[in-house]
């Protein structure tokens, strides 16, 4: 199964660069690039931190294809 995400959309809504968001979440910019391009899935912990940061449910950020 493929995991789709809306991370780029939520990041754009907060006017953050990938690097700025990565720093706030404690990950590398390369990790953010991989997640946004859907070439890599975040760990459960990171997905939860991202949802908390954007003040949305995990299901609002990620879904199964």
N, C-alpha and C positions, 0 to 999 in steps of 0.2 A: 504494500500500500504506500501511496505517496502522501506526504503531509504538505498541505498548502498553508500559506500564512499571509497575514496582512500587516506584517511588521513595517514594511516600507511605508504603507499608507499612514499608520499611526505615528511613525517617526516624522513623516512630512508634516503631519498635523501639529506636531510640537516644535517644528522648525529647528530640528537638530540634525547635524551631520551624522554619518555612520560613526565617525570617530568619537564625537561627543556622546552619543548614546552608548557606545562600547565602554567608554570610561565610566559613565554613570552606572553601568551594569557590571563592571569589573571584568570585561572580556576584551579581546583584541579586536581591532577594526576588521581584520581578516575573518574573524569568526562571524562578525555581523554581516559582512559581504556574503559569506557562505550561507547563512541563515536566510537572508533576504532573497538570495537567488534560488533558494530551495534546493541547493546542492548538499546541504547538511541540515539535520534537525537539531534543535537545542536539547540539552538535557532537561529532564523534568524540573530540576531546580531552576535553571535559567528561564524556562518557559514561565514558571510561576513568578520569578522576579520581574520578568518583562510585563506580565499581566498586572502585577502590582504597580509597577512604574507608570504604566499607561492608564491605570485605574479601570481596567476592563477584566472580563472573565477570560480564562485561558481559551475557552471555546470561541471567543470573539477574535482572538489572534490566530489560532490554529484550527485546521479541520482536516479530516481524512478525505482523500480524493475518491 
